[in-house]
Amino acid sequence: MMHVNTYEFVENIPSAEALANLRKLVGWREIDERSMAKGLANSLYAVFVKVEEEVIGTARVVGDSSTCFYIQDVIVKPGCQGLGIGTTMMHKVMDFIGENACTGATIGLMSAKGKEGFYEKFGFRRRPSESFGHGMFQLWIPKKEAAGGEWSRNE
């Protein structure tokens, strides 16, 4: 087990290779490195955590810098989870949003199944509720990869 004083929190964009590796370790869909690098470059804010030279955690924000923010790629390497790394990254993410969001801004994220309680600690609410319907999403799969359509149904 690692100790918290051995972690380095870096407020910058991680490499596409490091993020791709973490996504693979937690069983998320693979995204090619070129597309990943383009997406990372368009982030409003990012933080990653490393131990020596290994990236063990990431979190980033995309959006319009004022009215709409989306939290993406909050990942902590299995074996390093439960040690406060994700919590510290989310505090940094929420600090960034707090410094930039206008009153009434929308902040969204998609929680991994079973992780909803983690985000509730930061003020996020489950949907549907009395005021809000179900959240929705779509995974884009280009026609050349999808069988018989412009896009693929969600899995």
VEXDREN-2710 file (C-alpha; in Angstrom, 1 decimal):
% VEXDREN-2710
k/r/px/py/pz
1/MET/0.0/0.0/0.0
2/MET/1.2/3.5/-0.8
3/HIS/1.3/6.4/1.6
4/VAL/-0.3/9.7/0.8
5/ASN/2.9/11.6/1.0
6/THR/4.3/9.6/-1.9
7/TYR/1.6/11.0/-4.3
8/GLU/2.2/14.0/-6.5
9/PHE/-0.9/15.8/-7.7
10/VAL/-0.2/17.6/-11.0
11/GLU/-2.6/20.2/-12.2
12/ASN/-2.0/19.6/-15.9
13/ILE/-3.1/17.3/-18.7
14/PRO/-1.8/13.7/-18.5
15/SER/-0.4/12.0/-21.5
16/ALA/-2.9/10.2/-23.8
17/GLU/-1.0/7.0/-23.2
18/ALA/-1.3/7.3/-19.4
19/LEU/-5.1/8.0/-19.6
20/ALA/-5.6/5.2/-22.1
21/ASN/-3.8/2.8/-19.7
22/LEU/-5.9/3.8/-16.7
23/ARG/-9.1/3.4/-18.8
24/LYS/-8.0/-0.1/-19.7
25/LEU/-7.2/-1.0/-16.1
26/VAL/-10.7/-0.1/-15.0
27/GLY/-12.4/-1.8/-18.0
28/TRP/-13.6/1.3/-19.9
29/ARG/-14.0/1.5/-23.6
30/GLU/-10.8/1.9/-25.6
31/ILE/-10.2/5.2/-27.4
32/ASP/-7.4/5.5/-29.9
33/GLU/-4.4/7.6/-28.7
34/ARG/-4.8/10.3/-31.4
35/SER/-8.4/11.0/-30.5
36/MET/-7.5/10.9/-26.8
37/ALA/-4.8/13.4/-27.2
38/LYS/-7.2/15.8/-29.1
39/GLY/-9.8/15.5/-26.4
40/LEU/-7.2/16.1/-23.6
41/ALA/-5.9/19.2/-25.4
42/ASN/-9.4/20.6/-25.4
43/SER/-9.9/20.1/-21.6
44/LEU/-10.6/23.2/-19.5
45/TYR/-8.8/21.7/-16.5
46/ALA/-7.1/18.5/-15.7
47/VAL/-5.3/16.9/-12.7
48/PHE/-3.4/13.7/-12.6
49/VAL/-1.7/11.8/-9.8
50/LYS/1.6/10.0/-10.1
51/VAL/3.8/7.9/-7.9
52/GLU/7.3/8.3/-9.2
53/GLU/6.7/8.3/-13.0
54/GLU/3.5/6.1/-13.0
55/VAL/0.2/7.9/-13.4
56/ILE/-2.3/6.4/-11.0
57/GLY/-5.2/8.8/-11.2
58/THR/-6.9/11.4/-13.5
59/ALA/-9.8/13.8/-13.6
60/ARG/-10.6/16.5/-16.0
61/VAL/-13.2/19.1/-16.9
62/VAL/-14.6/20.0/-20.3
63/GLY/-17.2/22.7/-21.2
64/ASP/-17.7/26.3/-22.1
65/SER/-15.8/27.9/-19.1
66/SER/-18.9/29.6/-17.7
67/THR/-22.4/28.0/-18.0
68/CYS/-21.7/24.4/-18.6
69/PHE/-19.1/22.0/-17.2
70/TYR/-18.7/18.3/-17.6
71/ILE/-16.5/16.2/-15.3
72/GLN/-14.8/13.3/-17.3
73/ASP/-12.3/10.6/-16.8
74/VAL/-12.2/10.4/-13.0
75/ILE/-10.2/7.3/-12.6
76/VAL/-8.0/5.9/-9.8
77/LYS/-5.9/2.8/-10.6
78/PRO/-7.3/-0.4/-9.0
79/GLY/-5.3/-1.1/-5.9
80/CYS/-4.9/2.6/-5.2
81/GLN/-8.6/3.2/-4.7
82/GLY/-10.0/4.1/-1.3
83/LEU/-7.0/6.1/-0.2
84/GLY/-8.4/9.6/-0.8
85/ILE/-6.8/10.1/-4.2
86/GLY/-10.2/10.4/-6.0
87/THR/-11.5/12.7/-3.3
88/THR/-8.5/15.0/-3.5
89/MET/-8.8/15.2/-7.3
90/MET/-12.5/16.0/-7.1
91/HIS/-11.9/18.8/-4.6
92/LYS/-9.4/20.3/-7.1
93/VAL/-11.9/19.9/-10.0
94/MET/-14.7/21.5/-7.9
95/ASP/-12.4/24.3/-6.9
96/PHE/-11.7/25.0/-10.6
97/ILE/-15.4/25.0/-11.4
98/GLY/-16.1/27.2/-8.4
99/GLU/-13.6/29.8/-9.7
100/ASN/-15.2/29.8/-13.2
101/ALA/-18.8/28.9/-13.1
102/CYS/-21.6/31.6/-13.3
103/THR/-24.6/31.4/-10.9
104/GLY/-26.9/28.7/-12.2
105/ALA/-24.2/26.9/-14.3
106/THR/-24.8/23.2/-15.1
107/ILE/-22.2/20.7/-13.9
108/GLY/-22.6/17.2/-15.2
109/LEU/-20.9/13.8/-15.0
110/MET/-21.7/10.1/-15.6
111/SER/-21.0/8.0/-12.6
112/ALA/-19.7/4.4/-13.0
113/LYS/-22.2/2.0/-11.6
114/GLY/-21.9/1.7/-7.9
115/LYS/-19.9/4.9/-7.5
116/GLU/-22.9/7.3/-7.2
117/GLY/-22.4/7.8/-3.5
118/PHE/-18.8/9.1/-4.1
119/TYR/-20.2/12.0/-6.2
120/GLU/-23.1/12.7/-3.8
121/LYS/-20.4/13.9/-1.3
122/PHE/-19.7/16.7/-3.8
123/GLY/-23.3/17.8/-4.1
124/PHE/-24.3/15.7/-7.2
125/ARG/-27.8/14.2/-7.2
126/ARG/-29.1/11.0/-8.7
127/ARG/-31.7/11.2/-11.5
128/PRO/-34.5/10.9/-11.9
129/SER/-35.8/13.1/-9.1
130/GLU/-38.9/15.2/-8.5
131/SER/-37.4/18.0/-10.6
132/PHE/-35.3/16.1/-13.2
133/GLY/-35.9/13.2/-15.5
134/HIS/-33.4/10.5/-16.3
135/GLY/-30.0/11.5/-17.5
136/MET/-29.2/10.3/-21.0
137/PHE/-26.1/9.6/-23.1
138/GLN/-25.0/8.2/-26.4
139/LEU/-21.7/6.5/-27.3
140/TRP/-20.8/7.6/-30.8
141/ILE/-19.6/4.9/-33.1
142/PRO/-18.9/6.0/-36.7
143/LYS/-20.8/4.3/-39.5
144/LYS/-17.7/2.4/-40.7
145/GLU/-17.6/0.7/-37.3
146/ALA/-21.3/0.3/-36.6
147/ALA/-23.3/-2.4/-38.2
148/GLY/-26.0/-0.8/-40.3
149/GLY/-26.2/2.8/-39.1
150/GLU/-24.7/6.2/-38.5
151/TRP/-24.5/5.5/-34.8
152/SER/-24.7/2.6/-32.4
153/ARG/-27.3/2.0/-29.6
154/ASN/-25.9/2.4/-26.1
155/GLU/-24.6/-0.7/-24.5
END
